[in-house]
Amino acid sequence: MRRINQNMVLGALVVALALFALVVWVPNDTVSGFVQSKRGRVTIGDAMAPGLAFGLMLLSGLILLLEARKKDMEGALGARNFAFLTLAIPTCIAAFIVMAWAGPLAVAIFSGEGDTYRNLRDTAPWKYLGFVLGGTGLVMTLISLVEKTVTLKAVLIGLLATLVLIGVFDLAFDNLLLPPNGDQ
């Protein structure tokens, strides 16, 4: 009988969570499906983005399960794993805080009197500010944690990754707001 290691458990949990989200959460939390047809015009539905994200999560969990079956996989979690997590988790939280508050703070400081972030959240440069600063900072910091040094290359990769996401989601779809603008 095969020994169950931590990677198998993690892979199974990721697969279970992704399946739960795809089968229960996404259909019950979105108004339209993956694709929406209105008056002969086909558009992306509300379920597309979370569906794709949870689909990638499902694929990742399956890959982790398959890889965990190899005998040469290291199975034990060590102090270095927990040390990395104690740095990575606050990094993610800080990046999300920057993402949420950079735009509203910039509007409060630099925009005209009477302007609110809610009114400007779908206009450049306000809609990109938090996403670019938070996203670039997140990617750059995580790369720097792994490499144990801050480099210009890490900053450029973070910026490029953020700009690609803006190109894929914001420029391609007229009615999609970049995070966290939809909740402001």
C-alpha positions in Angstrom: 0.0 0.0 0.0 1.2 3.5 -0.9 2.1 5.9 1.9 0.1 9.1 1.9 2.3 12.2 2.0 1.5 15.9 2.6 1.5 16.6 -1.2 -1.2 14.0 -1.7 -3.4 15.5 1.0 -2.8 19.0 -0.3 -3.6 17.9 -3.8 -6.8 16.2 -2.7 -7.9 19.2 -0.7 -7.3 21.5 -3.7 -9.2 19.2 -6.0 -12.1 19.0 -3.5 -12.2 22.8 -3.0 -12.1 23.5 -6.7 -14.9 21.0 -7.4 -17.0 22.4 -4.7 -16.5 25.9 -6.0 -17.3 24.9 -9.6 -20.3 22.8 -8.8 -21.9 24.7 -5.9 -20.3 28.1 -5.3 -19.9 29.6 -8.8 -23.4 28.6 -10.1 -25.1 29.9 -7.0 -23.1 33.1 -6.7 -23.3 34.4 -10.3 -26.3 35.8 -12.2 -25.3 34.5 -15.6 -23.4 31.4 -16.8 -20.0 31.3 -18.5 -21.3 32.8 -21.7 -24.3 35.1 -22.0 -26.4 35.7 -25.1 -28.5 38.9 -25.2 -30.2 40.1 -28.4 -27.9 38.0 -30.6 -24.8 39.3 -29.0 -22.6 36.8 -27.1 -20.6 38.1 -24.2 -18.7 36.7 -21.3 -20.9 35.8 -18.4 -20.3 36.4 -14.7 -19.2 32.9 -14.1 -16.3 32.9 -16.6 -13.5 34.5 -14.6 -14.1 32.5 -11.4 -14.8 29.4 -13.4 -11.5 29.6 -15.2 -9.7 30.3 -11.9 -11.2 27.3 -10.2 -10.6 25.2 -13.3 -6.9 26.1 -13.1 -7.0 25.3 -9.4 -8.5 21.9 -10.2 -5.8 21.2 -12.8 -3.1 22.3 -10.3 -4.5 19.9 -7.6 -4.6 17.0 -10.1 -1.0 17.7 -11.1 0.0 17.8 -7.5 -1.7 14.5 -6.8 0.0 12.8 -9.8 3.4 14.2 -8.9 3.0 13.2 -5.2 2.9 9.5 -6.3 6.6 9.6 -7.3 8.8 7.9 -4.7 11.5 10.6 -4.7 9.1 13.4 -3.6 10.1 15.0 -0.3 7.1 14.7 1.9 7.8 16.4 5.2 7.2 20.1 5.9 10.1 21.8 7.6 10.9 25.0 9.4 11.9 26.7 6.2 8.4 26.1 4.7 6.8 27.8 7.7 9.3 30.6 7.6 8.5 31.2 4.0 4.8 31.3 4.7 5.3 33.7 7.6 6.8 36.1 5.0 4.6 35.3 2.0 1.2 35.6 3.8 1.8 39.2 5.1 3.2 40.1 1.7 -0.1 39.0 0.0 -2.2 40.8 2.6 -0.1 44.0 2.2 -0.4 43.8 -1.6 -4.1 43.4 -1.4 -4.4 46.4 0.9 -2.3 48.5 -1.5 -4.5 47.3 -4.4 -7.7 48.3 -2.5 -6.6 51.7 -1.2 -4.1 53.1 -3.7 -6.8 54.3 -6.1 -9.2 55.9 -3.5 -6.2 57.5 -1.7 -4.9 59.0 -5.0 -8.3 60.3 -5.9 -8.7 61.9 -2.5 -5.2 63.6 -2.8 -4.9 64.4 -6.5 -8.4 64.7 -8.1 -10.7 67.7 -8.3 -13.1 68.8 -5.6 -16.2 66.6 -5.4 -14.7 63.7 -7.3 -15.1 60.3 -5.6 -13.3 57.1 -6.4 -16.6 55.4 -7.0 -17.3 57.8 -9.9 -13.8 57.6 -11.3 -13.2 53.8 -10.8 -13.6 53.0 -14.5 -11.5 55.8 -15.9 -7.7 55.9 -16.5 -5.4 56.3 -14.6 -7.5 55.7 -11.4 -8.7 52.3 -12.3 -5.2 51.0 -13.0 -3.4 52.6 -10.0 -4.2 50.1 -7.3 -4.0 47.1 -9.6 -0.6 48.0 -11.0 1.0 49.0 -7.6 -0.4 46.1 -5.7 0.1 43.5 -8.5 3.6 44.6 -9.3 4.5 44.7 -5.6 3.1 41.3 -5.0 4.9 39.6 -7.9 8.1 41.4 -7.2 8.1 40.7 -3.5 7.3 37.0 -3.9 10.1 36.6 -6.6 12.5 38.5 -4.2 11.6 36.2 -1.3 12.3 33.1 -3.4 15.6 34.5 -4.8 16.5 36.1 -1.5 17.4 39.4 -3.2 15.5 42.3 -4.8 16.4 42.8 -8.4 15.3 45.1 -11.2 14.4 41.9 -13.2 11.8 41.0 -10.4 10.3 44.5 -10.6 10.1 44.3 -14.4 8.5 40.8 -14.3 5.9 42.1 -11.8 5.1 45.1 -13.9 4.9 43.0 -17.1 2.7 40.4 -15.5 0.3 43.1 -14.2 0.2 44.8 -17.6 -0.5 41.5 -19.3 -3.4 41.0 -16.9 -4.7 44.5 -17.7 -4.5 43.7 -21.4 -6.3 40.4 -21.1 -9.1 41.5 -18.8 -9.6 45.3 -18.9 -8.7 46.2 -22.5 -10.5 43.1 -24.0 -13.8 43.5 -22.1 -15.7 46.8 -22.0 -17.9 45.9 -19.0 -15.3 44.3 -16.7 -13.8 46.2 -13.8 -10.4 45.3 -12.6 -10.1 44.2 -8.9 -10.9 45.7 -6.5 -12.9 48.3 -8.4 -16.0 46.3 -8.6 -16.6 46.5 -4.9 -15.8 50.2 -4.3 
